[in-house]
Amino acid sequence: MHVAASSGLLSWHLTATATRGILPHRCAWVAVRNEMRYSISFGGCVDTLRTKPLPLFRFPMSIPLPRSRMRIPRAPRRQSVLRHAVLAACVGLSVALSACTRDDGQWKLTNVSGHLPDLGFSLQADNGQTVSGASFAGKTTLVFFGYTHCPDVCPETMARLMQVLEQLGNDARDVRILFISVDPHRDTPQTLHTYVQAFDPQHVVGLSGSEKQIANLARRYRVAYQTEKPDGNGNYEVTHSSAIYVFDRTGRARLLATTSDSADMITDDLKLLIEQTS
Protein backbone atom coordinates (compact mmCIF):
# COMPACT_ATOMS: atom_id res chain seq x y z
CA MET A 1 0.00 0.00 0.00
CA HIS A 2 1.16 3.53 -0.66
CA VAL A 3 0.34 6.33 1.73
CA ALA A 4 1.20 9.80 0.49
CA ALA A 5 0.55 13.21 2.03
CA SER A 6 0.08 16.28 -0.11
CA SER A 7 2.36 19.19 0.66
CA GLY A 8 0.95 21.74 3.10
CA LEU A 9 -2.46 20.08 3.27
CA LEU A 10 -4.11 17.72 5.72
CA SER A 11 -5.05 15.17 3.10
CA TRP A 12 -3.97 11.63 2.43
CA HIS A 13 -3.96 9.54 -0.69
CA LEU A 14 -4.15 5.78 -0.25
CA THR A 15 -3.70 3.53 -3.22
CA ALA A 16 -3.76 -0.26 -3.13
CA THR A 17 -0.96 -1.58 -5.29
CA ALA A 18 -2.06 -5.20 -5.18
CA THR A 19 -4.92 -6.75 -7.10
CA ARG A 20 -7.00 -6.61 -3.96
CA GLY A 21 -6.88 -3.53 -1.79
CA ILE A 22 -6.34 -3.64 1.95
CA LEU A 23 -8.35 -0.70 3.28
CA PRO A 24 -11.76 -2.14 4.23
CA HIS A 25 -15.07 -0.74 5.42
CA ARG A 26 -13.83 -1.37 8.96
CA CYS A 27 -11.51 1.59 8.63
CA ALA A 28 -14.38 3.61 7.23
CA TRP A 29 -16.45 2.82 10.32
CA VAL A 30 -13.82 4.49 12.49
CA ALA A 31 -14.45 7.71 10.60
CA VAL A 32 -18.21 7.25 10.79
CA ARG A 33 -18.11 6.75 14.55
CA ASN A 34 -16.47 10.16 14.79
CA GLU A 35 -19.21 11.60 12.57
CA MET A 36 -16.77 12.21 9.75
CA ARG A 37 -17.20 11.37 6.10
CA TYR A 38 -14.70 9.01 4.58
CA SER A 39 -13.75 7.48 1.30
CA ILE A 40 -11.32 5.11 -0.22
CA SER A 41 -9.07 7.42 -2.21
CA PHE A 42 -10.47 9.35 -5.15
CA GLY A 43 -7.54 10.09 -7.41
CA GLY A 44 -9.21 13.13 -8.91
CA CYS A 45 -10.22 14.62 -5.58
CA VAL A 46 -6.77 14.32 -4.11
CA ASP A 47 -5.19 15.54 -7.31
CA THR A 48 -7.15 18.78 -6.99
CA LEU A 49 -5.66 19.25 -3.54
CA ARG A 50 -2.13 18.15 -4.28
CA THR A 51 0.49 20.82 -4.76
CA LYS A 52 3.91 19.23 -4.59
CA PRO A 53 3.65 15.60 -3.46
CA LEU A 54 5.92 14.30 -0.77
CA PRO A 55 7.86 11.04 -1.19
CA LEU A 56 5.75 7.91 -0.78
CA PHE A 57 5.93 5.97 2.46
CA ARG A 58 5.69 2.25 1.85
CA PHE A 59 3.79 -0.03 4.19
CA PRO A 60 3.46 -3.82 4.06
CA MET A 61 0.71 -5.01 1.76
CA SER A 62 -1.14 -6.94 4.46
CA ILE A 63 -2.02 -4.95 7.55
CA PRO A 64 -4.47 -6.48 10.04
CA LEU A 65 -7.02 -3.89 11.15
CA PRO A 66 -8.95 -3.57 14.42
CA ARG A 67 -11.92 -5.74 15.22
CA SER A 68 -15.37 -4.53 14.32
CA ARG A 69 -18.62 -6.39 14.06
CA MET A 70 -16.95 -8.71 11.57
CA ARG A 71 -14.63 -11.30 13.09
CA ILE A 72 -10.98 -10.61 12.39
CA PRO A 73 -8.00 -12.21 14.16
CA ARG A 74 -6.17 -9.88 16.54
CA ALA A 75 -3.03 -8.41 15.05
CA PRO A 76 0.39 -9.01 16.64
CA ARG A 77 1.59 -6.16 18.85
CA ARG A 78 4.51 -5.35 16.55
CA GLN A 79 2.02 -4.36 13.84
CA SER A 80 0.01 -1.98 16.02
CA VAL A 81 2.01 1.07 14.89
CA LEU A 82 1.26 0.35 11.25
CA ARG A 83 -2.39 -0.30 12.03
CA HIS A 84 -2.75 3.06 13.76
CA ALA A 85 -1.02 4.74 10.82
CA VAL A 86 -3.62 3.31 8.46
CA LEU A 87 -6.45 4.44 10.74
CA ALA A 88 -4.99 7.93 10.95
CA ALA A 89 -4.79 8.06 7.17
CA CYS A 90 -8.39 6.89 6.93
CA VAL A 91 -9.53 9.80 9.10
CA GLY A 92 -7.40 12.09 6.94
CA LEU A 93 -9.44 11.02 3.93
CA SER A 94 -12.43 12.84 5.38
CA VAL A 95 -10.51 16.07 4.83
CA ALA A 96 -9.65 15.08 1.28
CA LEU A 97 -13.33 14.56 0.53
CA SER A 98 -13.96 18.25 1.05
CA ALA A 99 -12.48 18.77 -2.42
CA CYS A 100 -15.19 16.57 -3.89
CA THR A 101 -18.13 18.34 -2.27
CA ARG A 102 -19.58 21.63 -3.40
CA ASP A 103 -20.57 24.20 -0.84
CA ASP A 104 -23.74 25.26 -2.63
CA GLY A 105 -25.88 23.15 -0.28
CA GLN A 106 -27.43 21.33 -3.20
CA TRP A 107 -26.41 17.81 -2.22
CA LYS A 108 -26.65 15.94 1.06
CA LEU A 109 -24.37 13.16 -0.17
CA THR A 110 -20.77 13.58 -1.33
CA ASN A 111 -20.56 15.13 -4.79
CA VAL A 112 -17.92 13.26 -6.82
CA SER A 113 -18.79 14.73 -10.21
CA GLY A 114 -15.68 14.78 -12.38
CA HIS A 115 -13.61 12.75 -9.92
CA LEU A 116 -14.58 9.18 -10.80
CA PRO A 117 -14.84 7.35 -14.14
CA ASP A 118 -18.14 6.84 -15.91
CA LEU A 119 -20.06 3.62 -15.36
CA GLY A 120 -18.07 1.09 -17.36
CA PHE A 121 -17.71 -2.68 -17.03
CA SER A 122 -18.52 -6.03 -18.62
CA LEU A 123 -19.77 -8.63 -16.13
CA GLN A 124 -22.15 -11.54 -15.88
CA ALA A 125 -25.56 -10.74 -14.43
CA ASP A 126 -27.44 -13.03 -12.07
CA ASN A 127 -29.62 -14.13 -14.99
CA GLY A 128 -26.54 -15.48 -16.78
CA GLN A 129 -26.37 -12.73 -19.40
CA THR A 130 -23.33 -10.52 -20.00
CA VAL A 131 -24.09 -6.88 -19.32
CA SER A 132 -22.08 -3.65 -19.46
CA GLY A 133 -22.40 -0.14 -18.17
CA ALA A 134 -24.19 0.76 -21.40
CA SER A 135 -26.90 -1.78 -20.49
CA PHE A 136 -28.12 0.67 -17.85
CA ALA A 137 -28.18 3.79 -20.00
CA GLY A 138 -31.21 5.89 -19.16
CA LYS A 139 -31.31 4.59 -15.60
CA THR A 140 -30.07 6.22 -12.42
CA THR A 141 -27.73 3.52 -11.17
CA LEU A 142 -26.53 2.78 -7.66
CA VAL A 143 -23.47 0.54 -7.39
CA PHE A 144 -22.47 -1.36 -4.26
CA PHE A 145 -19.59 -3.81 -3.89
CA GLY A 146 -20.28 -6.67 -1.49
CA TYR A 147 -20.82 -10.42 -1.32
CA THR A 148 -23.68 -12.75 -0.50
CA HIS A 149 -22.07 -14.32 2.58
CA CYS A 150 -21.50 -10.91 4.18
CA PRO A 151 -22.79 -11.08 7.78
CA ASP A 152 -23.69 -7.45 8.39
CA VAL A 153 -22.68 -4.53 6.16
CA CYS A 154 -24.15 -5.90 2.92
CA PRO A 155 -27.61 -6.86 4.22
CA GLU A 156 -27.77 -3.62 6.21
CA THR A 157 -26.87 -1.58 3.13
CA MET A 158 -29.33 -3.45 0.93
CA ALA A 159 -32.09 -2.97 3.50
CA ARG A 160 -31.37 0.77 3.51
CA LEU A 161 -31.55 0.85 -0.28
CA MET A 162 -34.91 -0.94 -0.16
CA GLN A 163 -36.17 1.91 2.00
CA VAL A 164 -34.87 4.33 -0.61
CA LEU A 165 -36.75 2.55 -3.40
CA GLU A 166 -39.95 2.64 -1.37
CA GLN A 167 -39.57 6.35 -0.62
CA LEU A 168 -38.87 7.15 -4.27
CA GLY A 169 -42.31 5.95 -5.29
CA ASN A 170 -42.82 6.23 -9.06
CA ASP A 171 -39.28 7.54 -9.52
CA ALA A 172 -37.95 4.10 -8.55
CA ARG A 173 -38.96 2.64 -11.91
CA ASP A 174 -35.92 4.25 -13.53
CA VAL A 175 -33.49 3.31 -10.74
CA ARG A 176 -31.29 0.22 -10.74
CA ILE A 177 -29.11 -1.14 -7.95
CA LEU A 178 -26.04 -3.11 -9.03
CA PHE A 179 -24.73 -5.51 -6.40
CA ILE A 180 -21.20 -6.36 -7.58
CA SER A 181 -19.64 -9.34 -5.83
CA VAL A 182 -16.09 -9.14 -4.46
CA ASP A 183 -16.29 -12.90 -3.83
CA PRO A 184 -16.54 -14.34 -7.36
CA HIS A 185 -15.37 -17.76 -6.18
CA ARG A 186 -18.60 -18.39 -4.23
CA ASP A 187 -20.98 -15.88 -5.80
CA THR A 188 -22.05 -17.67 -8.94
CA PRO A 189 -24.90 -16.19 -11.01
CA GLN A 190 -27.27 -18.67 -9.36
CA THR A 191 -26.17 -17.64 -5.87
CA LEU A 192 -26.46 -13.97 -6.74
CA HIS A 193 -29.88 -14.54 -8.29
CA THR A 194 -31.21 -16.06 -5.08
CA TYR A 195 -29.71 -13.20 -3.09
CA VAL A 196 -31.13 -10.31 -5.12
CA GLN A 197 -34.51 -12.04 -5.42
CA ALA A 198 -34.78 -11.82 -1.66
CA PHE A 199 -34.59 -8.03 -1.88
CA ASP A 200 -36.09 -6.69 -5.11
CA PRO A 201 -35.78 -8.65 -8.37
CA GLN A 202 -37.18 -5.74 -10.37
CA HIS A 203 -34.64 -3.11 -9.36
CA VAL A 204 -31.61 -5.07 -8.12
CA VAL A 205 -29.13 -6.83 -10.41
CA GLY A 206 -26.41 -9.11 -9.09
CA LEU A 207 -23.11 -8.99 -11.01
CA SER A 208 -20.00 -11.13 -10.91
CA GLY A 209 -17.05 -12.08 -13.08
CA SER A 210 -13.57 -13.47 -12.96
CA GLU A 211 -11.22 -12.46 -10.17
CA LYS A 212 -9.30 -10.32 -12.65
CA GLN A 213 -12.45 -8.57 -13.85
CA ILE A 214 -13.54 -7.74 -10.30
CA ALA A 215 -10.05 -6.59 -9.32
CA ASN A 216 -9.83 -4.29 -12.35
CA LEU A 217 -13.25 -2.82 -11.66
CA ALA A 218 -12.41 -2.32 -7.99
CA ARG A 219 -9.28 -0.41 -8.97
CA ARG A 220 -11.31 1.70 -11.40
CA TYR A 221 -13.53 2.99 -8.60
CA ARG A 222 -10.95 2.83 -5.77
CA VAL A 223 -12.75 0.01 -3.99
CA ALA A 224 -10.69 -1.91 -1.45
CA TYR A 225 -11.32 -5.53 -0.51
CA GLN A 226 -9.41 -8.47 0.91
CA THR A 227 -10.30 -12.12 1.36
CA GLU A 228 -9.64 -13.23 4.92
CA LYS A 229 -8.00 -16.52 5.90
CA PRO A 230 -10.47 -19.45 5.86
CA ASP A 231 -11.39 -21.11 9.12
CA GLY A 232 -11.11 -24.83 9.80
CA ASN A 233 -14.27 -25.50 7.81
CA GLY A 234 -13.13 -23.53 4.79
CA ASN A 235 -15.45 -20.61 5.50
CA TYR A 236 -14.09 -17.11 5.07
CA GLU A 237 -15.14 -13.49 5.05
CA VAL A 238 -14.21 -10.70 2.67
CA THR A 239 -13.29 -7.35 4.15
CA HIS A 240 -14.47 -4.58 1.81
CA SER A 241 -15.28 -0.90 1.54
CA SER A 242 -18.93 0.01 1.90
CA ALA A 243 -19.62 3.10 -0.21
CA ILE A 244 -22.59 3.38 -2.56
CA TYR A 245 -21.77 4.97 -5.92
CA VAL A 246 -24.50 6.91 -7.72
CA PHE A 247 -24.40 7.34 -11.50
CA ASP A 248 -26.83 9.46 -13.49
CA ARG A 249 -28.79 8.44 -16.58
CA THR A 250 -25.82 9.11 -18.84
CA GLY A 251 -23.52 6.92 -16.76
CA ARG A 252 -21.56 9.73 -15.13
CA ALA A 253 -20.45 9.31 -11.51
CA ARG A 254 -22.27 11.95 -9.48
CA LEU A 255 -22.63 11.09 -5.82
CA LEU A 256 -21.29 8.82 -3.12
CA ALA A 257 -23.14 7.65 -0.02
CA THR A 258 -21.48 6.25 3.08
CA THR A 259 -22.73 4.30 6.08
CA SER A 260 -23.45 7.61 7.82
CA ASP A 261 -25.91 8.72 5.11
CA SER A 262 -29.50 7.84 5.92
CA ALA A 263 -32.11 6.47 3.54
CA ASP A 264 -33.81 9.89 3.64
CA MET A 265 -30.62 11.65 2.55
CA ILE A 266 -30.08 9.22 -0.32
CA THR A 267 -33.72 9.51 -1.38
CA ASP A 268 -33.66 13.32 -1.41
CA ASP A 269 -30.53 13.46 -3.56
CA LEU A 270 -31.79 10.80 -5.94
CA LYS A 271 -35.02 12.71 -6.48
CA LEU A 272 -33.05 15.85 -7.23
CA LEU A 273 -30.67 14.00 -9.57
CA ILE A 274 -33.55 12.34 -11.42
CA GLU A 275 -35.29 15.70 -11.78
CA GLN A 276 -32.15 17.35 -13.13
CA THR A 277 -31.38 14.63 -15.67
CA SER A 278 -34.90 13.73 -16.84
Secondary structure as GFF3:
##gff-version 3
##sequence-region A 1 278
A	DSSP	beta_strand	2	5	.	.	.	ID=ss1
A	DSSP	beta_strand	12	15	.	.	.	ID=ss2
A	DSSP	alpha_helix	25	33	.	.	.	ID=ss3
A	DSSP	alpha_helix	43	49	.	.	.	ID=ss4
A	DSSP	beta_strand	57	58	.	.	.	ID=ss5
A	DSSP	three_ten_helix	77	79	.	.	.	ID=ss6
A	DSSP	alpha_helix	80	96	.	.	.	ID=ss7
A	DSSP	three_ten_helix	97	99	.	.	.	ID=ss8
A	DSSP	beta_strand	110	111	.	.	.	ID=ss9
A	DSSP	beta_strand	122	125	.	.	.	ID=ss10
A	DSSP	beta_strand	130	132	.	.	.	ID=ss11
A	DSSP	three_ten_helix	133	136	.	.	.	ID=ss12
A	DSSP	beta_strand	140	146	.	.	.	ID=ss13
A	DSSP	alpha_helix	153	168	.	.	.	ID=ss14
A	DSSP	three_ten_helix	169	174	.	.	.	ID=ss15
A	DSSP	beta_strand	175	181	.	.	.	ID=ss16
A	DSSP	alpha_helix	189	197	.	.	.	ID=ss17
A	DSSP	beta_strand	204	208	.	.	.	ID=ss18
A	DSSP	alpha_helix	211	220	.	.	.	ID=ss19
A	DSSP	beta_strand	225	227	.	.	.	ID=ss20
A	DSSP	beta_strand	238	240	.	.	.	ID=ss21
A	DSSP	beta_strand	244	247	.	.	.	ID=ss22
A	DSSP	beta_strand	253	257	.	.	.	ID=ss23
A	DSSP	alpha_helix	263	277	.	.	.	ID=ss24
###
